[in-house]
Every structure is written in C-alpha cells, then in structure tokens.
Amino acid sequence: MAARLTCLALAFGAVVFSALAFGQGTGTGVLKLPQDVEFKGPLTGPPEIVFLYGDPTKPGAFFVSRVRFSAGWKDPPHWYANEVRTVVVLSGTLYYGNGDKWDESKLKAYPAGTFYSEAPKAPHFIWAKDGEVILHVTGVGPSGKTYISQQSTTGER
C-alpha cells in the first residue's frame, strides 16, 4: 500500500512539474544566431544587454540574457534578489570580488569558460579590467540590481 501511494505521489508530482515547466515556455522554440543577437545599452552608456529568452520582470519566469562590458568598466558593489542566478564568462576575463565595499585585493580573475552562481542578495563587484567581457546570465525573475552605497550606478572607466 505504501509503495502504491509513493508511486501515485511521484506520478502526480511529475505531471505538476511538467505542466509548470511547459507553462514557462513560449509555446515555440527560440533560435538566435550570433548575427541576430543585438545588444542594447542604457541611455547613459555601458553595459549593454540582450534578453535571449523569457522576461526578467515576471515573478517565477526563467530568463536568459547576455551582458557586454566595455574595457575598463567597473561595476560597484551590488546584489540581485533572484533566487537562482548563474553566469558563464563567454569572452574576456571578468574580475569578480565579494563584499559590500570595492576592494581590489578581493578581485579574482574569471577567464572565458568560467561558470559561477550568485546567492540571493550576495554583495559583489566586477571589473572588465583587461578588455571587453561578455557574460551569459540565467535566472528566475523578478530580477533587479540593487547598489549598496551611493557610488555611481553607471560604473566608471
């Protein structure tokens, strides 16, 4: 009897989670060739971003984006509230440090190919010290950057 209930519960869970996963999709596949990926910057300059899939403003919605930082770009300490956020360095070397104050001694070089995840509300700062950097970011919305201090929110070069 217990085995039967366990099987029934597992089957029910599989159906529910499959429906949830399907509900997040667009109903059709998505294809973006490199020439179709168009980065757009904020009105004041870098970084540039493109959303490849999903909507980061919707609660519970999975999204995929790419972010391009120009050479020398510094992003002061900030955090994201996402429950899930992963990053792959696609090109360049990202210098990444943890903490709520800019401290170059904490920066670690993450070369192209590096994968990392960010815990919710974990303060960190980044620098595209040696050249342009492109990141591939996935997360679950809603997503939004919160700066920790009164430092510039437009970065510096």
Summary of the structure (lengths in Angstrom):
residues: 157
radius of gyration: 18.8
end to end distance: 66.8
largest distance: 66.8
contacts: 405
relative contact order: 0.22
helix: 18%
strand: 37%
